[in-house]
Amino acid sequence: MNGSVTLRLLGKDRRIVGGPFHMWSGEGIGLCLDPENANRARATLALDLADFTAPTQVELQDTLSDLLVRMRTAPEATIYIGCKAGIGRSGTLIAALASLSGLADPVAWTRQHYMAAAVETEAQAAAVAALDSGAVWSAFRARSGTTPATVALYYYPHNASAFPHMLLRELGIPFELRLVDRKQNAQNSQDYLRLNPQGLIPILIDGDLVLSETAAIALHLVDRHPECGLAPEIGTASRAVFYKWMVHLTNTLQPEILVRAYPDRHVADPAAVLDVKATAYRRIAKMLDHIEAALGAGPYVLGAQFSAADLFLAMLTQWTQRDQGAWTSRPFLAAHRARINARPAVDAALRFEGPQTR
């Protein structure tokens, strides 16, 4: 073996070992990536890749989802991933698992913690970078028979529904989007007001549950699908910090951005609208400064671990993209926004919702 790492997958710390596959002892779960390996016939799973090549996204998604199914049925088993030398192809699959576990730079992490020469080619690194975690979780559920019933999200593009929309794609659960057309004042229609008497977007329908409030929807979804690891384990210090960020964003930055966007709602005298808007700009700037300092190099709000709170922050910073100097003076927030927007699930949500007009 070349080395081993520990990754949190399916809510449990898993030991992942890598090396030449002919050295696999036969214990645990063995994934063979070398079609010519003498030990291949004994493998639990196999993905035949020529030396120095990268898997396609379909191959990667199928292999990872099959591996997750095996982990689910054998929660204590060590996973052995091997090819000819256990470097490029093995490192790529280990890095893909690191990406699935929510680590920011899985290739660099794998090179640091598994083997410095791991992930040998640009194509292999690109395959890891393009991995869609939501697609893997969706395939895992289909293979394990755990696919939940479809949920429905009432949304309007680039409104507060953008956060749960991105989250649903990251979770990889089946969902339906139902447009509430604000241009037609649909949020104040009788049908919609029966769901949410406040006339606010979004609403999530999950079976008999009708749930409003963006942060509440997100907390419900991460608790319903803890296997995806988009929130730390309940009862831990990390979970408390996650709650802090969720409450902070929903109680401070989000409402202040809405004051800036709709200042007329906060005054009786129309002459005061410009002053309310200018004051909101100044308050938003201070809040962004606070978040910039707290975020630091991150790379995520919880440090090395990606969570649903990063999607919430990304949505709110997206809303401030036209604010003068919002990004040139806040490099950590700018880098965070770019990092989150590059995720395949987030990119798909943003492309679906179209150009932002806020």
Contacts in CASP RR format, 6 or more apart in sequence:
PFRMAT RR
TARGET T0000
AUTHOR 0000-0000-0000
METHOD contacts of the structure
MODEL  1
MNGSVTLRLLGKDRRIVGGPFHMWSGEGIGLCLDPENANRARATLALDLA
DFTAPTQVELQDTLSDLLVRMRTAPEATIYIGCKAGIGRSGTLIAALASL
SGLADPVAWTRQHYMAAAVETEAQAAAVAALDSGAVWSAFRARSGTTPAT
VALYYYPHNASAFPHMLLRELGIPFELRLVDRKQNAQNSQDYLRLNPQGL
IPILIDGDLVLSETAAIALHLVDRHPECGLAPEIGTASRAVFYKWMVHLT
NTLQPEILVRAYPDRHVADPAAVLDVKATAYRRIAKMLDHIEAALGAGPY
VLGAQFSAADLFLAMLTQWTQRDQGAWTSRPFLAAHRARINARPAVDAAL
RFEGPQTR
1 17 0 8 1.000
1 18 0 8 1.000
1 19 0 8 1.000
1 23 0 8 1.000
1 80 0 8 1.000
2 18 0 8 1.000
2 19 0 8 1.000
2 20 0 8 1.000
2 86 0 8 1.000
2 87 0 8 1.000
2 90 0 8 1.000
2 114 0 8 1.000
2 115 0 8 1.000
3 17 0 8 1.000
3 18 0 8 1.000
3 19 0 8 1.000
3 114 0 8 1.000
3 115 0 8 1.000
4 15 0 8 1.000
4 16 0 8 1.000
4 17 0 8 1.000
4 18 0 8 1.000
4 114 0 8 1.000
5 15 0 8 1.000
5 16 0 8 1.000
5 94 0 8 1.000
5 98 0 8 1.000
5 110 0 8 1.000
5 113 0 8 1.000
5 114 0 8 1.000
6 13 0 8 1.000
6 14 0 8 1.000
6 15 0 8 1.000
6 16 0 8 1.000
7 13 0 8 1.000
7 14 0 8 1.000
7 16 0 8 1.000
7 97 0 8 1.000
7 98 0 8 1.000
7 101 0 8 1.000
8 14 0 8 1.000
8 101 0 8 1.000
8 229 0 8 1.000
9 68 0 8 1.000
9 71 0 8 1.000
9 97 0 8 1.000
9 100 0 8 1.000
9 101 0 8 1.000
10 68 0 8 1.000
10 71 0 8 1.000
10 72 0 8 1.000
10 75 0 8 1.000
10 227 0 8 1.000
11 226 0 8 1.000
11 227 0 8 1.000
11 229 0 8 1.000
11 233 0 8 1.000
12 75 0 8 1.000
14 71 0 8 1.000
14 79 0 8 1.000
15 78 0 8 1.000
15 79 0 8 1.000
16 78 0 8 1.000
16 79 0 8 1.000
16 81 0 8 1.000
16 94 0 8 1.000
16 97 0 8 1.000
17 78 0 8 1.000
17 79 0 8 1.000
17 80 0 8 1.000
17 81 0 8 1.000
18 80 0 8 1.000
18 81 0 8 1.000
18 82 0 8 1.000
18 86 0 8 1.000
18 90 0 8 1.000
18 91 0 8 1.000
18 94 0 8 1.000
18 114 0 8 1.000
19 80 0 8 1.000
19 81 0 8 1.000
19 82 0 8 1.000
19 83 0 8 1.000
19 85 0 8 1.000
19 86 0 8 1.000
19 87 0 8 1.000
19 90 0 8 1.000
20 82 0 8 1.000
20 83 0 8 1.000
20 84 0 8 1.000
20 85 0 8 1.000
20 86 0 8 1.000
21 30 0 8 1.000
21 32 0 8 1.000
21 33 0 8 1.000
21 34 0 8 1.000
21 37 0 8 1.000
21 39 0 8 1.000
21 40 0 8 1.000
21 43 0 8 1.000
21 80 0 8 1.000
21 82 0 8 1.000
21 83 0 8 1.000
21 84 0 8 1.000
21 86 0 8 1.000
22 37 0 8 1.000
22 38 0 8 1.000
22 39 0 8 1.000
24 30 0 8 1.000
24 32 0 8 1.000
24 39 0 8 1.000
24 42 0 8 1.000
24 43 0 8 1.000
24 80 0 8 1.000
24 82 0 8 1.000
25 80 0 8 1.000
26 42 0 8 1.000
26 80 0 8 1.000
27 77 0 8 1.000
27 78 0 8 1.000
28 44 0 8 1.000
28 74 0 8 1.000
28 77 0 8 1.000
28 78 0 8 1.000
28 79 0 8 1.000
28 80 0 8 1.000
29 44 0 8 1.000
29 45 0 8 1.000
29 67 0 8 1.000
29 70 0 8 1.000
29 71 0 8 1.000
29 74 0 8 1.000
29 77 0 8 1.000
29 78 0 8 1.000
29 79 0 8 1.000
29 80 0 8 1.000
30 43 0 8 1.000
30 44 0 8 1.000
30 45 0 8 1.000
30 79 0 8 1.000
30 80 0 8 1.000
30 81 0 8 1.000
30 82 0 8 1.000
31 43 0 8 1.000
31 44 0 8 1.000
31 45 0 8 1.000
31 46 0 8 1.000
31 47 0 8 1.000
31 63 0 8 1.000
31 67 0 8 1.000
31 79 0 8 1.000
31 80 0 8 1.000
31 81 0 8 1.000
31 82 0 8 1.000
31 93 0 8 1.000
32 39 0 8 1.000
32 40 0 8 1.000
32 43 0 8 1.000
32 45 0 8 1.000
32 46 0 8 1.000
32 47 0 8 1.000
32 82 0 8 1.000
32 83 0 8 1.000
33 46 0 8 1.000
33 47 0 8 1.000
33 48 0 8 1.000
33 49 0 8 1.000
33 81 0 8 1.000
33 82 0 8 1.000
33 83 0 8 1.000
33 89 0 8 1.000
33 90 0 8 1.000
33 93 0 8 1.000
34 40 0 8 1.000
34 48 0 8 1.000
34 49 0 8 1.000
34 51 0 8 1.000
34 82 0 8 1.000
34 83 0 8 1.000
34 84 0 8 1.000
34 89 0 8 1.000
35 46 0 8 1.000
35 48 0 8 1.000
35 49 0 8 1.000
35 50 0 8 1.000
36 84 0 8 1.000
37 82 0 8 1.000
37 83 0 8 1.000
37 84 0 8 1.000
40 46 0 8 1.000
44 70 0 8 1.000
45 63 0 8 1.000
45 66 0 8 1.000
45 67 0 8 1.000
45 70 0 8 1.000
47 55 0 8 1.000
47 59 0 8 1.000
47 63 0 8 1.000
47 93 0 8 1.000
49 55 0 8 1.000
49 83 0 8 1.000
49 89 0 8 1.000
51 83 0 8 1.000
51 84 0 8 1.000
51 89 0 8 1.000
52 88 0 8 1.000
52 120 0 8 1.000
52 121 0 8 1.000
53 89 0 8 1.000
53 121 0 8 1.000
53 123 0 8 1.000
53 124 0 8 1.000
54 92 0 8 1.000
54 121 0 8 1.000
54 123 0 8 1.000
54 124 0 8 1.000
54 126 0 8 1.000
54 127 0 8 1.000
55 63 0 8 1.000
55 92 0 8 1.000
55 93 0 8 1.000
55 127 0 8 1.000
56 127 0 8 1.000
57 127 0 8 1.000
57 130 0 8 1.000
57 131 0 8 1.000
57 132 0 8 1.000
57 135 0 8 1.000
60 96 0 8 1.000
60 127 0 8 1.000
60 131 0 8 1.000
61 131 0 8 1.000
61 132 0 8 1.000
61 135 0 8 1.000
61 136 0 8 1.000
61 139 0 8 1.000
62 139 0 8 1.000
63 93 0 8 1.000
64 93 0 8 1.000
64 96 0 8 1.000
64 97 0 8 1.000
64 100 0 8 1.000
64 131 0 8 1.000
64 136 0 8 1.000
64 139 0 8 1.000
64 140 0 8 1.000
65 136 0 8 1.000
65 137 0 8 1.000
65 139 0 8 1.000
65 140 0 8 1.000
65 142 0 8 1.000
65 143 0 8 1.000
66 143 0 8 1.000
67 79 0 8 1.000
67 97 0 8 1.000
68 136 0 8 1.000
68 140 0 8 1.000
68 144 0 8 1.000
69 140 0 8 1.000
69 143 0 8 1.000
69 144 0 8 1.000
70 77 0 8 1.000
71 77 0 8 1.000
71 79 0 8 1.000
72 144 0 8 1.000
81 90 0 8 1.000
81 91 0 8 1.000
81 93 0 8 1.000
81 94 0 8 1.000
82 89 0 8 1.000
82 90 0 8 1.000
83 89 0 8 1.000
83 90 0 8 1.000
86 115 0 8 1.000
87 115 0 8 1.000
87 117 0 8 1.000
87 118 0 8 1.000
87 120 0 8 1.000
88 117 0 8 1.000
88 118 0 8 1.000
88 119 0 8 1.000
88 120 0 8 1.000
88 121 0 8 1.000
88 124 0 8 1.000
89 124 0 8 1.000
90 118 0 8 1.000
91 110 0 8 1.000
91 114 0 8 1.000
91 115 0 8 1.000
91 118 0 8 1.000
91 119 0 8 1.000
91 124 0 8 1.000
92 118 0 8 1.000
92 119 0 8 1.000
92 124 0 8 1.000
92 125 0 8 1.000
92 127 0 8 1.000
92 128 0 8 1.000
94 110 0 8 1.000
94 114 0 8 1.000
94 118 0 8 1.000
95 106 0 8 1.000
95 107 0 8 1.000
95 109 0 8 1.000
95 110 0 8 1.000
95 118 0 8 1.000
95 119 0 8 1.000
95 125 0 8 1.000
95 128 0 8 1.000
96 106 0 8 1.000
96 127 0 8 1.000
96 128 0 8 1.000
96 131 0 8 1.000
98 106 0 8 1.000
98 109 0 8 1.000
98 110 0 8 1.000
99 106 0 8 1.000
99 128 0 8 1.000
99 129 0 8 1.000
99 131 0 8 1.000
99 133 0 8 1.000
100 131 0 8 1.000
100 133 0 8 1.000
100 136 0 8 1.000
101 229 0 8 1.000
102 133 0 8 1.000
102 229 0 8 1.000
102 305 0 8 1.000
102 306 0 8 1.000
103 109 0 8 1.000
103 304 0 8 1.000
103 305 0 8 1.000
103 306 0 8 1.000
104 298 0 8 1.000
104 299 0 8 1.000
104 300 0 8 1.000
104 304 0 8 1.000
104 306 0 8 1.000
104 339 0 8 1.000
105 299 0 8 1.000
106 128 0 8 1.000
107 118 0 8 1.000
107 119 0 8 1.000
107 125 0 8 1.000
107 128 0 8 1.000
107 129 0 8 1.000
110 118 0 8 1.000
110 119 0 8 1.000
111 117 0 8 1.000
111 118 0 8 1.000
111 119 0 8 1.000
119 125 0 8 1.000
119 128 0 8 1.000
130 344 0 8 1.000
131 344 0 8 1.000
132 344 0 8 1.000
132 345 0 8 1.000
132 348 0 8 1.000
133 170 0 8 1.000
133 172 0 8 1.000
133 228 0 8 1.000
133 343 0 8 1.000
133 344 0 8 1.000
133 345 0 8 1.000
134 169 0 8 1.000
134 170 0 8 1.000
134 171 0 8 1.000
134 172 0 8 1.000
134 228 0 8 1.000
134 344 0 8 1.000
134 345 0 8 1.000
135 172 0 8 1.000
135 344 0 8 1.000
137 171 0 8 1.000
137 172 0 8 1.000
137 173 0 8 1.000
137 225 0 8 1.000
137 227 0 8 1.000
137 228 0 8 1.000
138 147 0 8 1.000
138 172 0 8 1.000
138 173 0 8 1.000
138 174 0 8 1.000
140 146 0 8 1.000
141 147 0 8 1.000
141 148 0 8 1.000
141 172 0 8 1.000
141 173 0 8 1.000
147 173 0 8 1.000
147 174 0 8 1.000
148 173 0 8 1.000
148 174 0 8 1.000
148 224 0 8 1.000
148 225 0 8 1.000
149 174 0 8 1.000
149 207 0 8 1.000
150 174 0 8 1.000
150 175 0 8 1.000
150 176 0 8 1.000
151 168 0 8 1.000
151 173 0 8 1.000
151 174 0 8 1.000
151 175 0 8 1.000
151 176 0 8 1.000
151 204 0 8 1.000
151 205 0 8 1.000
151 206 0 8 1.000
151 207 0 8 1.000
152 175 0 8 1.000
152 176 0 8 1.000
152 177 0 8 1.000
152 178 0 8 1.000
152 204 0 8 1.000
152 205 0 8 1.000
153 161 0 8 1.000
153 164 0 8 1.000
153 165 0 8 1.000
153 168 0 8 1.000
153 175 0 8 1.000
153 176 0 8 1.000
153 177 0 8 1.000
153 178 0 8 1.000
153 202 0 8 1.000
153 203 0 8 1.000
153 204 0 8 1.000
153 205 0 8 1.000
154 161 0 8 1.000
154 178 0 8 1.000
154 179 0 8 1.000
154 180 0 8 1.000
154 192 0 8 1.000
154 195 0 8 1.000
154 201 0 8 1.000
154 202 0 8 1.000
154 203 0 8 1.000
154 204 0 8 1.000
154 205 0 8 1.000
155 161 0 8 1.000
155 162 0 8 1.000
155 164 0 8 1.000
155 165 0 8 1.000
155 177 0 8 1.000
155 178 0 8 1.000
155 179 0 8 1.000
155 180 0 8 1.000
155 201 0 8 1.000
155 202 0 8 1.000
156 179 0 8 1.000
156 180 0 8 1.000
156 181 0 8 1.000
156 182 0 8 1.000
156 187 0 8 1.000
156 201 0 8 1.000
157 353 0 8 1.000
157 354 0 8 1.000
157 356 0 8 1.000
158 318 0 8 1.000
158 319 0 8 1.000
158 353 0 8 1.000
158 354 0 8 1.000
158 356 0 8 1.000
158 357 0 8 1.000
158 358 0 8 1.000
159 182 0 8 1.000
159 201 0 8 1.000
159 202 0 8 1.000
160 200 0 8 1.000
160 201 0 8 1.000
160 202 0 8 1.000
160 214 0 8 1.000
160 254 0 8 1.000
160 315 0 8 1.000
161 201 0 8 1.000
161 202 0 8 1.000
161 214 0 8 1.000
162 315 0 8 1.000
162 318 0 8 1.000
162 349 0 8 1.000
162 350 0 8 1.000
162 353 0 8 1.000
163 214 0 8 1.000
163 218 0 8 1.000
163 311 0 8 1.000
163 312 0 8 1.000
163 315 0 8 1.000
164 202 0 8 1.000
164 204 0 8 1.000
164 214 0 8 1.000
164 217 0 8 1.000
164 218 0 8 1.000
164 221 0 8 1.000
165 177 0 8 1.000
165 349 0 8 1.000
165 352 0 8 1.000
165 353 0 8 1.000
166 311 0 8 1.000
166 314 0 8 1.000
166 315 0 8 1.000
166 345 0 8 1.000
166 346 0 8 1.000
166 349 0 8 1.000
166 350 0 8 1.000
167 218 0 8 1.000
167 221 0 8 1.000
167 222 0 8 1.000
167 230 0 8 1.000
167 308 0 8 1.000
167 311 0 8 1.000
168 175 0 8 1.000
168 221 0 8 1.000
169 345 0 8 1.000
169 346 0 8 1.000
169 348 0 8 1.000
169 349 0 8 1.000
170 228 0 8 1.000
170 230 0 8 1.000
170 308 0 8 1.000
170 311 0 8 1.000
170 343 0 8 1.000
170 345 0 8 1.000
170 346 0 8 1.000
171 221 0 8 1.000
171 225 0 8 1.000
171 228 0 8 1.000
171 230 0 8 1.000
172 228 0 8 1.000
172 345 0 8 1.000
173 221 0 8 1.000
173 225 0 8 1.000
177 352 0 8 1.000
179 186 0 8 1.000
180 186 0 8 1.000
180 187 0 8 1.000
180 192 0 8 1.000
180 201 0 8 1.000
182 201 0 8 1.000
186 192 0 8 1.000
187 199 0 8 1.000
187 200 0 8 1.000
187 201 0 8 1.000
188 199 0 8 1.000
192 199 0 8 1.000
193 199 0 8 1.000
195 203 0 8 1.000
195 205 0 8 1.000
195 210 0 8 1.000
195 212 0 8 1.000
196 203 0 8 1.000
196 210 0 8 1.000
196 212 0 8 1.000
198 212 0 8 1.000
200 212 0 8 1.000
202 212 0 8 1.000
202 214 0 8 1.000
202 217 0 8 1.000
203 210 0 8 1.000
203 211 0 8 1.000
203 212 0 8 1.000
204 210 0 8 1.000
204 211 0 8 1.000
204 212 0 8 1.000
204 217 0 8 1.000
204 220 0 8 1.000
204 221 0 8 1.000
205 211 0 8 1.000
206 220 0 8 1.000
206 224 0 8 1.000
209 220 0 8 1.000
211 217 0 8 1.000
211 220 0 8 1.000
214 250 0 8 1.000
214 254 0 8 1.000
214 312 0 8 1.000
215 246 0 8 1.000
215 247 0 8 1.000
215 249 0 8 1.000
215 250 0 8 1.000
215 312 0 8 1.000
218 246 0 8 1.000
218 308 0 8 1.000
218 311 0 8 1.000
218 312 0 8 1.000
219 231 0 8 1.000
219 246 0 8 1.000
221 308 0 8 1.000
222 228 0 8 1.000
222 229 0 8 1.000
222 230 0 8 1.000
222 231 0 8 1.000
222 308 0 8 1.000
223 231 0 8 1.000
223 234 0 8 1.000
226 233 0 8 1.000
229 307 0 8 1.000
230 306 0 8 1.000
230 307 0 8 1.000
230 308 0 8 1.000
231 239 0 8 1.000
231 242 0 8 1.000
231 307 0 8 1.000
231 308 0 8 1.000
232 238 0 8 1.000
232 239 0 8 1.000
232 241 0 8 1.000
232 242 0 8 1.000
232 302 0 8 1.000
232 305 0 8 1.000
232 307 0 8 1.000
233 239 0 8 1.000
238 302 0 8 1.000
238 305 0 8 1.000
241 302 0 8 1.000
242 302 0 8 1.000
242 307 0 8 1.000
242 308 0 8 1.000
242 309 0 8 1.000
245 301 0 8 1.000
245 302 0 8 1.000
245 309 0 8 1.000
245 312 0 8 1.000
245 313 0 8 1.000
246 308 0 8 1.000
246 309 0 8 1.000
246 312 0 8 1.000
249 309 0 8 1.000
249 312 0 8 1.000
249 313 0 8 1.000
249 316 0 8 1.000
250 312 0 8 1.000
252 287 0 8 1.000
253 284 0 8 1.000
253 287 0 8 1.000
253 288 0 8 1.000
253 291 0 8 1.000
253 316 0 8 1.000
254 316 0 8 1.000
256 280 0 8 1.000
256 283 0 8 1.000
256 284 0 8 1.000
256 287 0 8 1.000
257 280 0 8 1.000
257 284 0 8 1.000
257 316 0 8 1.000
257 319 0 8 1.000
257 320 0 8 1.000
259 266 0 8 1.000
259 276 0 8 1.000
259 277 0 8 1.000
259 280 0 8 1.000
259 283 0 8 1.000
260 277 0 8 1.000
260 280 0 8 1.000
260 281 0 8 1.000
260 284 0 8 1.000
261 319 0 8 1.000
261 358 0 8 1.000
263 273 0 8 1.000
263 274 0 8 1.000
263 276 0 8 1.000
263 277 0 8 1.000
263 280 0 8 1.000
264 270 0 8 1.000
264 273 0 8 1.000
266 276 0 8 1.000
267 273 0 8 1.000
267 276 0 8 1.000
281 323 0 8 1.000
284 320 0 8 1.000
284 323 0 8 1.000
285 323 0 8 1.000
285 326 0 8 1.000
288 317 0 8 1.000
288 320 0 8 1.000
288 326 0 8 1.000
288 330 0 8 1.000
288 333 0 8 1.000
289 330 0 8 1.000
291 313 0 8 1.000
291 333 0 8 1.000
292 330 0 8 1.000
292 332 0 8 1.000
292 333 0 8 1.000
294 301 0 8 1.000
295 301 0 8 1.000
295 332 0 8 1.000
295 333 0 8 1.000
295 336 0 8 1.000
296 332 0 8 1.000
297 332 0 8 1.000
298 304 0 8 1.000
298 332 0 8 1.000
298 336 0 8 1.000
299 335 0 8 1.000
299 336 0 8 1.000
299 339 0 8 1.000
300 306 0 8 1.000
300 307 0 8 1.000
300 309 0 8 1.000
300 310 0 8 1.000
300 336 0 8 1.000
301 307 0 8 1.000
301 309 0 8 1.000
301 310 0 8 1.000
301 313 0 8 1.000
301 336 0 8 1.000
302 309 0 8 1.000
302 310 0 8 1.000
310 336 0 8 1.000
310 340 0 8 1.000
311 340 0 8 1.000
311 346 0 8 1.000
313 336 0 8 1.000
313 340 0 8 1.000
314 336 0 8 1.000
314 337 0 8 1.000
314 340 0 8 1.000
314 341 0 8 1.000
314 346 0 8 1.000
317 326 0 8 1.000
317 333 0 8 1.000
317 336 0 8 1.000
317 337 0 8 1.000
318 337 0 8 1.000
318 341 0 8 1.000
318 356 0 8 1.000
319 358 0 8 1.000
320 326 0 8 1.000
321 327 0 8 1.000
321 356 0 8 1.000
326 333 0 8 1.000
327 333 0 8 1.000
327 334 0 8 1.000
327 337 0 8 1.000
328 334 0 8 1.000
340 346 0 8 1.000
341 347 0 8 1.000
341 350 0 8 1.000
END
